[in-house]
Amino acid sequence: MVVTEADYDNCRASHPIFFSNNGDTAVALDHPGPVYFISGESGHCERGQRMVVQIVGPGTPPPAPPSPQAPTGAATPAGTTGGALAGAIAAVAMALPVIVIGV
């Protein structure tokens, strides 16, 4: 689901900007700036299933990559929705320059 920055920071899924759980979701990444994604499944965001996608406009140089962070929890097992979410968003985002800043 797409949420505000504050909801992303607090893993709060109660008022998403966009929500879909049909397994075949497309999200329009049609304006420059950050887009905040979290898993709506209880406890998943707190375990790291969230990411920020930075959309860069034409002619905008990409920002410097963030410093690596120490792991904060268990890795997401293969085949869970976190990987599916990232893959789906990556597929949709191929039409625009995109930089993933946080996972």
N, CA, C and O atoms as a DFTB+ gen file, in Angstrom:
412 C
 N C O
     1  1       0.829      -1.162       0.000
     2  2       0.000       0.000       0.000
     3  2       0.883       1.239       0.000
     4  3       2.020       1.207       0.471
     5  1       0.346       2.325      -0.532
     6  2       1.046       3.604      -0.551
     7  2       0.535       4.415       0.637
     8  3      -0.671       4.520       0.858
     9  1       1.468       4.987       1.397
    10  2       1.111       5.752       2.590
    11  2       1.876       7.071       2.622
    12  3       2.763       7.307       1.802
    13  1       1.522       7.924       3.576
    14  2       2.257       9.172       3.770
    15  2       3.609       8.877       4.413
    16  3       3.845       7.767       4.891
    17  1       4.489       9.865       4.424
    18  2       5.789       9.687       5.054
    19  2       5.629       9.390       6.552
    20  3       6.330       8.536       7.096
    21  1       4.714      10.091       7.208
    22  2       4.496       9.864       8.649
    23  2       3.998       8.443       8.903
    24  3       4.448       7.786       9.842
    25  1       3.063       7.963       8.062
    26  2       2.564       6.595       8.233
    27  2       3.653       5.579       7.922
    28  3       3.714       4.526       8.557
    29  1       4.510       5.879       6.956
    30  2       5.655       5.015       6.647
    31  2       6.588       4.931       7.853
    32  3       7.000       3.842       8.253
    33  1       6.919       6.088       8.427
    34  2       7.845       6.124       9.563
    35  2       7.311       5.349      10.768
    36  3       8.087       4.805      11.553
    37  1       5.984       5.300      10.912
    38  2       5.361       4.640      12.064
    39  2       4.708       3.299      11.717
    40  3       4.019       2.712      12.552
    41  1       4.920       2.812      10.491
    42  2       4.298       1.556      10.041
    43  2       2.794       1.555      10.327
    44  3       2.244       0.570      10.819
    45  1       2.152       2.658      10.015
    46  2       0.720       2.809      10.260
    47  2      -0.025       2.595       8.945
    48  3       0.163       3.339       7.983
    49  1      -0.882       1.557       8.918
    50  2      -1.581       1.182       7.686
    51  2      -3.065       1.531       7.716
    52  3      -3.817       1.076       6.854
    53  1      -3.501       2.326       8.687
    54  2      -4.941       2.573       8.863
    55  2      -5.548       3.534       7.849
    56  3      -6.759       3.489       7.633
    57  1      -4.756       4.407       7.214
    58  2      -5.284       5.375       6.252
    59  2      -4.395       5.443       5.004
    60  3      -3.749       6.464       4.767
    61  1      -4.355       4.375       4.210
    62  2      -3.479       4.389       3.036
    63  2      -3.958       5.369       1.969
    64  3      -5.151       5.642       1.838
    65  1      -3.006       5.884       1.220
    66  2      -3.316       6.705       0.048
    67  2      -3.838       5.794      -1.058
    68  3      -4.756       6.159      -1.792
    69  1      -3.244       4.604      -1.172
    70  2      -3.645       3.611      -2.171
    71  2      -3.489       2.234      -1.557
    72  3      -2.497       1.954      -0.884
    73  1      -4.472       1.373      -1.788
    74  2      -4.440       0.010      -1.266
    75  2      -4.983      -0.948      -2.316
    76  3      -5.974      -0.652      -2.983
    77  1      -4.344      -2.076      -2.458
    78  2      -4.833      -3.149      -3.315
    79  2      -4.235      -4.450      -2.802
    80  3      -3.076      -4.494      -2.389
    81  1      -5.034      -5.506      -2.832
    82  2      -4.514      -6.811      -2.419
    83  2      -4.941      -7.911      -3.382
    84  3      -5.130      -9.060      -2.983
    85  1      -5.090      -7.548      -4.656
    86  2      -5.541      -8.537      -5.636
    87  2      -4.404      -9.332      -6.261
    88  3      -4.656     -10.222      -7.073
    89  1      -3.159      -9.034      -5.903
    90  2      -2.026      -9.783      -6.433
    91  2      -1.558      -9.332      -7.803
    92  3      -0.561      -9.840      -8.316
    93  1      -2.264      -8.385      -8.403
    94  2      -1.899      -7.888      -9.731
    95  2      -2.077      -6.369      -9.729
    96  3      -2.925      -5.829     -10.439
    97  1      -1.277      -5.705      -8.933
    98  2      -1.467      -4.276      -8.697
    99  2      -0.469      -3.454      -9.487
   100  3       0.712      -3.793      -9.564
   101  1      -0.952      -2.377     -10.070
   102  2      -0.096      -1.409     -10.743
   103  2      -0.269      -0.071     -10.032
   104  3      -1.389       0.337      -9.725
   105  1       0.843       0.605      -9.773
   106  2       0.819       1.904      -9.109
   107  2       1.412       2.915     -10.079
   108  3       2.510       2.715     -10.597
   109  1       0.684       3.998     -10.323
   110  2       1.183       5.047     -11.216
   111  2       2.267       5.845     -10.495
   112  3       2.020       6.444      -9.448
   113  1       3.443       5.845     -11.058
   114  2       4.557       6.644     -10.527
   115  2       4.765       7.783     -11.511
   116  3       5.729       7.795     -12.276
   117  1       3.842       8.742     -11.478
   118  2       3.762       9.740     -12.537
   119  2       4.157      11.158     -12.134
   120  3       3.899      12.107     -12.874
   121  1       4.780      11.308     -10.966
   122  2       5.245      12.635     -10.560
   123  2       6.528      12.492      -9.746
   124  3       6.696      11.516      -9.015
   125  1       7.437      13.468      -9.871
   126  2       8.689      13.388      -9.128
   127  2       8.452      13.458      -7.622
   128  3       7.498      14.079      -7.154
   129  1       9.337      12.811      -6.882
   130  2       9.275      12.841      -5.427
   131  2       9.222      11.444      -4.850
   132  3       9.170      10.460      -5.589
   133  1       9.234      11.355      -3.525
   134  2       9.212      10.042      -2.872
   135  2       7.803       9.444      -2.848
   136  3       6.808      10.158      -2.732
   137  1       7.749       8.128      -2.959
   138  2       6.505       7.374      -2.804
   139  2       6.799       6.319      -1.738
   140  3       7.766       5.565      -1.851
   141  1       5.967       6.273      -0.716
   142  2       6.201       5.418       0.455
   143  2       5.300       4.196       0.394
   144  3       4.078       4.326       0.319
   145  1       5.895       3.007       0.426
   146  2       5.171       1.748       0.366
   147  2       5.407       0.955       1.651
   148  3       6.534       0.870       2.141
   149  1       4.331       0.376       2.191
   150  2       4.461      -0.544       3.315
   151  2       3.560      -1.744       3.075
   152  3       2.595      -1.665       2.315
   153  1       3.879      -2.846       3.722
   154  2       2.995      -4.005       3.707
   155  2       1.866      -3.731       4.681
   156  3       2.099      -3.236       5.784
   157  1       0.644      -4.050       4.281
   158  2      -0.503      -3.865       5.151
   159  2      -0.762      -5.049       6.065
   160  3      -1.634      -4.988       6.931
   161  1      -0.016      -6.118       5.880
   162  2      -0.177      -7.301       6.719
   163  2       0.401      -7.014       8.102
   164  3       1.517      -6.509       8.222
   165  1      -0.351      -7.332       9.129
   166  2       0.042      -7.036      10.501
   167  2       1.457      -7.539      10.819
   168  3       1.767      -8.714      10.622
   169  1       2.303      -6.635      11.311
   170  2       3.659      -6.983      11.729
   171  2       4.695      -6.992      10.621
   172  3       5.891      -6.987      10.914
   173  1       4.287      -7.005       9.366
   174  2       5.255      -7.101       8.262
   175  2       6.087      -5.830       8.099
   176  3       7.297      -5.911       7.893
   177  1       5.461      -4.670       8.187
   178  2       6.211      -3.422       8.047
   179  2       7.271      -3.322       9.143
   180  3       8.415      -2.950       8.883
   181  1       6.879      -3.655      10.356
   182  2       7.819      -3.593      11.476
   183  2       9.005      -4.535      11.277
   184  3      10.075      -4.320      11.848
   185  1       8.816      -5.570      10.474
   186  2       9.912      -6.507      10.183
   187  2      10.636      -6.149       8.888
   188  3      11.426      -6.942       8.376
   189  1      10.368      -4.956       8.360
   190  2      11.157      -4.472       7.225
   191  2      10.497      -4.530       5.867
   192  3      11.149      -4.197       4.878
   193  1       9.256      -4.929       5.760
   194  2       8.609      -4.990       4.451
   195  2       8.013      -3.628       4.116
   196  3       6.801      -3.420       4.164
   197  1       8.905      -2.721       3.779
   198  2       8.542      -1.372       3.380
   199  2       9.669      -0.806       2.537
   200  3      10.807      -1.268       2.614
   201  1       9.348       0.198       1.731
   202  2      10.382       0.825       0.910
   203  2       9.920       2.196       0.449
   204  3       8.726       2.493       0.405
   205  1      10.903       3.025       0.106
   206  2      10.654       4.344      -0.458
   207  2      11.195       4.319      -1.877
   208  3      12.325       3.892      -2.116
   209  1      10.375       4.782      -2.821
   210  2      10.810       4.896      -4.208
   211  2      10.888       6.388      -4.520
   212  3       9.901       7.109      -4.379
   213  1      12.055       6.843      -4.941
   214  2      12.242       8.250      -5.299
   215  2      12.116       8.378      -6.812
   216  3      12.930       7.827      -7.553
   217  1      11.104       9.098      -7.270
   218  2      10.895       9.321      -8.702
   219  2      11.623      10.608      -9.066
   220  3      11.402      11.652      -8.451
   221  1      12.497      10.527     -10.074
   222  2      13.249      11.691     -10.510
   223  2      12.646      12.218     -11.799
   224  3      12.323      11.450     -12.705
   225  1      12.495      13.534     -11.877
   226  2      11.954      14.159     -13.075
   227  2      13.000      14.229     -14.162
   228  3      14.186      14.027     -13.901
   229  1      12.569      14.517     -15.387
   230  2      13.525      14.646     -16.495
   231  2      14.561      15.730     -16.203
   232  3      14.217      16.827     -15.762
   233  1      15.808      15.419     -16.450
   234  2      16.886      16.369     -16.263
   235  2      17.328      16.549     -14.822
   236  3      18.221      17.352     -14.551
   237  1      16.724      15.820     -13.888
   238  2      17.106      15.919     -12.477
   239  2      18.191      14.896     -12.188
   240  3      18.003      13.709     -12.455
   241  1      19.334      15.337     -11.642
   242  2      20.358      14.350     -11.310
   243  2      19.884      13.489     -10.137
   244  3      19.221      13.992      -9.230
   245  1      20.212      12.216     -10.150
   246  2      19.786      11.349      -9.053
   247  2      20.491      11.725      -7.755
   248  3      21.639      12.169      -7.777
   249  1      19.805      11.548      -6.620
   250  2      20.448      11.835      -5.339
   251  2      21.518      10.803      -5.023
   252  3      21.518       9.702      -5.575
   253  1      22.427      11.168      -4.135
   254  2      23.459      10.224      -3.696
   255  2      22.792       9.084      -2.932
   256  3      21.821       9.317      -2.213
   257  1      23.289       7.865      -3.071
   258  2      22.696       6.749      -2.332
   259  2      22.887       6.938      -0.830
   260  3      23.875       7.531      -0.397
   261  1      21.937       6.430      -0.030
   262  2      22.069       6.564       1.420
   263  2      23.178       5.675       1.959
   264  3      23.591       4.716       1.308
   265  1      23.652       6.002       3.148
   266  2      24.650       5.166       3.811
   267  2      24.013       3.841       4.188
   268  3      22.841       3.814       4.566
   269  1      24.748       2.743       4.097
   270  2      24.188       1.446       4.486
   271  2      23.805       1.463       5.964
   272  3      24.499       2.043       6.799
   273  1      22.683       0.810       6.261
   274  2      22.228       0.707       7.639
   275  2      22.463      -0.695       8.142
   276  3      22.469      -1.655       7.371
   277  1      22.656      -0.808       9.442
   278  2      22.803      -2.126      10.055
   279  2      21.465      -2.842      10.006
   280  3      20.427      -2.195      10.141
   281  1      21.454      -4.163       9.815
   282  2      20.192      -4.905       9.801
   283  2      19.442      -4.703      11.120
   284  3      20.037      -4.696      12.197
   285  1      18.110      -4.538      11.006
   286  2      17.314      -4.290      12.202
   287  2      16.421      -5.461      12.567
   288  3      15.774      -5.432      13.614
   289  1      16.367      -6.482      11.742
   290  2      15.487      -7.605      12.051
   291  2      15.781      -8.770      11.141
   292  3      16.773      -8.785      10.412
   293  1      14.914      -9.728      11.197
   294  2      15.084     -10.924      10.376
   295  2      14.897     -10.588       8.908
   296  3      14.121      -9.700       8.554
   297  1      15.608     -11.299       8.070
   298  2      15.466     -11.121       6.626
   299  2      14.105     -11.621       6.189
   300  3      13.524     -12.508       6.813
   301  1      13.602     -11.043       5.109
   302  2      12.322     -11.473       4.555
   303  2      12.537     -12.790       3.824
   304  3      13.364     -12.859       2.915
   305  1      11.814     -13.827       4.201
   306  2      11.974     -15.116       3.521
   307  2      11.574     -15.017       2.051
   308  3      10.693     -14.242       1.680
   309  1      12.237     -15.814       1.232
   310  2      11.912     -15.834      -0.189
   311  2      10.463     -16.253      -0.371
   312  3       9.955     -17.116       0.346
   313  1       9.803     -15.628      -1.344
   314  2       8.433     -15.994      -1.653
   315  2       7.389     -15.270      -0.823
   316  3       6.204     -15.580      -0.947
   317  1       7.780     -14.308       0.027
   318  2       6.788     -13.573       0.799
   319  2       6.360     -12.332       0.036
   320  3       6.966     -11.983      -0.977
   321  1       5.324     -11.667       0.515
   322  2       4.777     -10.528      -0.208
   323  2       5.737      -9.358      -0.300
   324  3       5.597      -8.534      -1.204
   325  1       6.708      -9.249       0.599
   326  2       7.666      -8.153       0.507
   327  2       8.426      -8.197      -0.801
   328  3       8.589      -7.169      -1.459
   329  1       8.892      -9.372      -1.187
   330  2       9.590      -9.526      -2.453
   331  2       8.673      -9.312      -3.638
   332  3       9.075      -8.730      -4.646
   333  1       7.446      -9.779      -3.520
   334  2       6.474      -9.600      -4.593
   335  2       6.153      -8.125      -4.766
   336  3       6.042      -7.641      -5.892
   337  1       6.003      -7.407      -3.661
   338  2       5.719      -5.976      -3.717
   339  2       6.857      -5.245      -4.410
   340  3       6.623      -4.430      -5.302
   341  1       8.076      -5.530      -4.009
   342  2       9.225      -4.869      -4.621
   343  2       9.317      -5.195      -6.107
   344  3       9.607      -4.311      -6.913
   345  1       9.076      -6.436      -6.478
   346  2       9.129      -6.826      -7.884
   347  2       8.048      -6.152      -8.701
   348  3       8.302      -5.706      -9.820
   349  1       6.849      -6.075      -8.157
   350  2       5.741      -5.440      -8.869
   351  2       6.004      -3.959      -9.068
   352  3       5.746      -3.413     -10.141
   353  1       6.517      -3.310      -8.031
   354  2       6.788      -1.885      -8.141
   355  2       7.930      -1.642      -9.109
   356  3       7.893      -0.679      -9.875
   357  1       8.939      -2.491      -9.090
   358  2      10.052      -2.343     -10.024
   359  2       9.559      -2.468     -11.456
   360  3      10.012      -1.731     -12.331
   361  1       8.635      -3.394     -11.706
   362  2       8.111      -3.579     -13.062
   363  2       7.335      -2.351     -13.516
   364  3       7.474      -1.918     -14.659
   365  1       6.525      -1.793     -12.640
   366  2       5.734      -0.610     -12.975
   367  2       6.632       0.593     -13.180
   368  3       6.359       1.428     -14.042
   369  1       7.686       0.693     -12.412
   370  2       8.530       1.883     -12.410
   371  2       9.487       1.953     -13.591
   372  3      10.179       2.960     -13.743
   373  1       9.555       0.947     -14.417
   374  2      10.528       0.944     -15.492
   375  2      10.313       2.055     -16.504
   376  3      11.230       2.385     -17.255
   377  1       9.127       2.638     -16.540
   378  2       8.855       3.704     -17.497
   379  2       9.457       5.041     -17.064
   380  3       9.619       5.930     -17.901
   381  1       9.788       5.208     -15.803
   382  2      10.353       6.451     -15.285
   383  2      11.668       6.161     -14.596
   384  3      11.896       5.043     -14.135
   385  1      12.553       7.174     -14.519
   386  2      13.766       6.975     -13.723
   387  2      13.381       6.853     -12.262
   388  3      12.684       7.717     -11.731
   389  1      13.827       5.790     -11.605
   390  2      13.449       5.526     -10.223
   391  2      14.691       5.152      -9.424
   392  3      15.579       4.453      -9.912
   393  1      14.729       5.632      -8.193
   394  2      15.809       5.258      -7.281
   395  2      15.134       4.759      -6.007
   396  3      14.342       5.482      -5.405
   397  1      15.437       3.542      -5.595
   398  2      14.907       3.026      -4.352
   399  2      15.847       3.453      -3.251
   400  3      17.028       3.105      -3.269
   401  1      15.323       4.223      -2.268
   402  2      16.189       4.748      -1.228
   403  2      16.169       3.937       0.036
   404  3      17.165       3.940       0.759
   405  1      15.133       3.265       0.340
   406  2      15.090       2.509       1.588
   407  2      14.248       1.270       1.440
   408  3      13.169       1.307       0.848
   409  1      14.727       0.193       1.965
   410  2      13.954      -1.049       1.912
   411  2      13.854      -1.578       3.319
   412  3      13.245      -2.624       3.543
